[in-house]
Amino acid sequence: MFSFSKYFLAQSLDEAYVELIKNKKNIILGGTSYLRMGNTNWNTAIDISNLNLRYISENDSYISLGAMTTFRDLEINPLLKTYFGEIFNTALKDVIGVQFRSNVTVGATVFSKYGFSDLIPALLALNAKVKLFNFGEISLENFLEEQNIRKDILVEILIPKVKLQTSFKCVRKSKTDYSILNMAVSYSKEKGITIAVGSRPTKALLAKNTMSLINSFSNLENSLTDAMKTISNEIIVDSNMRGSKSYRELLLAALLRKTIQEVLQ
Ligand SMILES: Cc1cc2nc3c(=O)[nH]c(=O)nc-3n(C[C@H](O)[C@H](O)[C@H](O)COP(=O)(O)OP(=O)(O)OC[C@H]3O[C@@H](n4cnc5c(N)ncnc54)[C@H](O)[C@@H]3O)c2cc1C
């Protein structure tokens, strides 16, 4: 179990950030489910739960997910369903149980760039951006590419408000285990296909060559055989205790076929 010497209830994001950068062992608290798995003795634990960061809102261009929004909020939100179908529900329904998903937060998950995450590939396939308190806005794709974890606060996730066909598939050894591999795909006639792969087992990324190949075909279904070869060459996967590299390579092609067929239906 983690512990901390001091507790700080922030009254504003400014206050939280000033406190955060005072000491490298100061941390922001999300739902604390992941922090509780560790034994670290932190200095100050900064609570941002009073800052109204639990919301799913919209303007003309974006749907915004506040940092303290929970997985369960995403699963049952009608606005997200209207624009992106079942992608959040499908991606998150096997993350432990409802009680757990009612506690874990979007901000902590994305900020921590967990390789095993089921949420991050879904957001990547929706072309999401990340808004950090100090740094400002950055595409999720570029944020994930950064090797270092910044000393900053994730304030919200911005998803372009464009209706998309979506699909999310993953393979798990048992219902609530981490995914061995997961894939999220979005499609619209105007924007074409976007493919994100996660649990490789490292950080999620976009399959850009495969996307270009599929988007260059006038009949997308005809591109599938070539796309399955391209994705296997393009996306580097590896072994861990959940699955071998060669098993993940087979899954890549299989999940691609299923996700593409689903978004084209
Ligand atoms: C047992 C277990 C099983 C899991 N299984 C899955 C799974 O199958 N699939 C899946 O996708 N995920 C899974 N997860 C991960 C989970 O979904 C969350 O991603 C994770 O728990 C982090 O969310 P949290 O709110 O608990 O973060 P916390 O534990 O509160 O924080 C995690 C880290 O993020 C930092 N942080 C929190 N909020 C912010 C912020 N706004 N800005 C900057 N930094 C911040 C904290 O300081 C900390 O370093 C699992 C987690 C656990 C504990």
Ligand as a Chemical Component Dictionary entry (heavy atoms), coordinates in Angstrom:
data_LIG
# 
_chem_comp.id                   LIG 
_chem_comp.type                 NON-POLYMER 
_chem_comp.pdbx_formal_charge   0 
_chem_comp.three_letter_code    LIG 
# 
loop_
_chem_comp_atom.comp_id 
_chem_comp_atom.atom_id 
_chem_comp_atom.alt_atom_id 
_chem_comp_atom.type_symbol 
_chem_comp_atom.charge 
_chem_comp_atom.model_Cartn_x 
_chem_comp_atom.model_Cartn_y 
_chem_comp_atom.model_Cartn_z 
_chem_comp_atom.pdbx_ordinal 
LIG C1  C1  C 0 -5.750 -4.454 -10.350 1  
LIG C2  C2  C 0 -5.849 -3.551 -11.555 2  
LIG C3  C3  C 0 -6.253 -4.098 -12.765 3  
LIG C4  C4  C 0 -6.357 -3.277 -13.899 4  
LIG N1  N1  N 0 -6.765 -3.811 -15.096 5  
LIG C5  C5  C 0 -6.871 -3.003 -16.175 6  
LIG C6  C6  C 0 -7.315 -3.521 -17.447 7  
LIG O1  O1  O 0 -7.582 -4.710 -17.635 8  
LIG N2  N2  N 0 -7.418 -2.651 -18.495 9  
LIG C7  C7  C 0 -7.136 -1.314 -18.357 10 
LIG O2  O2  O 0 -7.270 -0.569 -19.323 11 
LIG N3  N3  N 0 -6.703 -0.807 -17.168 12 
LIG C8  C8  C 0 -6.568 -1.616 -16.102 13 
LIG N4  N4  N 0 -6.116 -1.088 -14.927 14 
LIG C9  C9  C 0 -5.719 0.328  -14.869 15 
LIG C10 C10 C 0 -6.884 1.220  -14.477 16 
LIG O3  O3  O 0 -7.883 1.136  -15.452 17 
LIG C11 C11 C 0 -6.422 2.700  -14.350 18 
LIG O4  O4  O 0 -5.844 3.063  -15.580 19 
LIG C12 C12 C 0 -5.404 2.892  -13.253 20 
LIG O5  O5  O 0 -5.884 2.287  -12.061 21 
LIG C13 C13 C 0 -5.118 4.371  -13.000 22 
LIG O6  O6  O 0 -6.256 5.043  -12.594 23 
LIG P1  P1  P 0 -6.435 5.612  -11.112 24 
LIG O7  O7  O 0 -7.523 6.613  -11.172 25 
LIG O8  O8  O 0 -6.542 4.487  -10.165 26 
LIG O9  O9  O 0 -5.005 6.355  -10.911 27 
LIG P2  P2  P 0 -4.155 6.635  -9.593  28 
LIG O10 O10 O 0 -3.729 5.366  -8.974  29 
LIG O11 O11 O 0 -4.830 7.633  -8.726  30 
LIG O12 O12 O 0 -2.900 7.383  -10.268 31 
LIG C14 C14 C 0 -2.009 6.728  -11.159 32 
LIG C15 C15 C 0 -0.896 7.723  -11.524 33 
LIG O13 O13 O 0 -1.414 8.813  -12.258 34 
LIG C16 C16 C 0 -1.070 10.069 -11.604 35 
LIG N5  N5  N 0 -2.210 10.979 -11.827 36 
LIG C17 C17 C 0 -3.499 10.802 -11.421 37 
LIG N6  N6  N 0 -4.282 11.763 -11.925 38 
LIG C18 C18 C 0 -3.474 12.607 -12.638 39 
LIG C19 C19 C 0 -3.704 13.789 -13.393 40 
LIG N7  N7  N 0 -4.928 14.305 -13.569 41 
LIG N8  N8  N 0 -2.642 14.380 -13.965 42 
LIG C20 C20 C 0 -1.398 13.866 -13.805 43 
LIG N9  N9  N 0 -1.117 12.737 -13.124 44 
LIG C21 C21 C 0 -2.154 12.107 -12.558 45 
LIG C22 C22 C 0 -0.849 9.696  -10.160 46 
LIG O14 O14 O 0 -0.028 10.633 -9.511  47 
LIG C23 C23 C 0 -0.195 8.324  -10.307 48 
LIG O15 O15 O 0 1.174  8.477  -10.619 49 
LIG C24 C24 C 0 -6.007 -1.897 -13.803 50 
LIG C25 C25 C 0 -5.596 -1.353 -12.566 51 
LIG C26 C26 C 0 -5.511 -2.157 -11.443 52 
LIG C27 C27 C 0 -5.103 -1.543 -10.149 53 
# 
loop_
_chem_comp_bond.comp_id 
_chem_comp_bond.atom_id_1 
_chem_comp_bond.atom_id_2 
_chem_comp_bond.value_order 
_chem_comp_bond.pdbx_ordinal 
LIG C1  C2  SING 1  
LIG C2  C3  SING 2  
LIG C2  C26 DOUB 3  
LIG C3  C4  DOUB 4  
LIG C4  N1  SING 5  
LIG C4  C24 SING 6  
LIG N1  C5  DOUB 7  
LIG C5  C6  SING 8  
LIG C5  C8  SING 9  
LIG C6  O1  DOUB 10 
LIG C6  N2  SING 11 
LIG N2  C7  SING 12 
LIG C7  O2  DOUB 13 
LIG C7  N3  SING 14 
LIG N3  C8  DOUB 15 
LIG C8  N4  SING 16 
LIG N4  C9  SING 17 
LIG N4  C24 SING 18 
LIG C9  C10 SING 19 
LIG C10 O3  SING 20 
LIG C10 C11 SING 21 
LIG C11 O4  SING 22 
LIG C11 C12 SING 23 
LIG C12 O5  SING 24 
LIG C12 C13 SING 25 
LIG C13 O6  SING 26 
LIG O6  P1  SING 27 
LIG P1  O7  DOUB 28 
LIG P1  O8  SING 29 
LIG P1  O9  SING 30 
LIG O9  P2  SING 31 
LIG P2  O10 DOUB 32 
LIG P2  O11 SING 33 
LIG P2  O12 SING 34 
LIG O12 C14 SING 35 
LIG C14 C15 SING 36 
LIG C15 O13 SING 37 
LIG C15 C23 SING 38 
LIG O13 C16 SING 39 
LIG C16 N5  SING 40 
LIG C16 C22 SING 41 
LIG N5  C17 SING 42 
LIG N5  C21 SING 43 
LIG C17 N6  DOUB 44 
LIG N6  C18 SING 45 
LIG C18 C19 SING 46 
LIG C18 C21 DOUB 47 
LIG C19 N7  SING 48 
LIG C19 N8  DOUB 49 
LIG N8  C20 SING 50 
LIG C20 N9  DOUB 51 
LIG N9  C21 SING 52 
LIG C22 O14 SING 53 
LIG C22 C23 SING 54 
LIG C23 O15 SING 55 
LIG C24 C25 DOUB 56 
LIG C25 C26 SING 57 
LIG C26 C27 SING 58 
# 
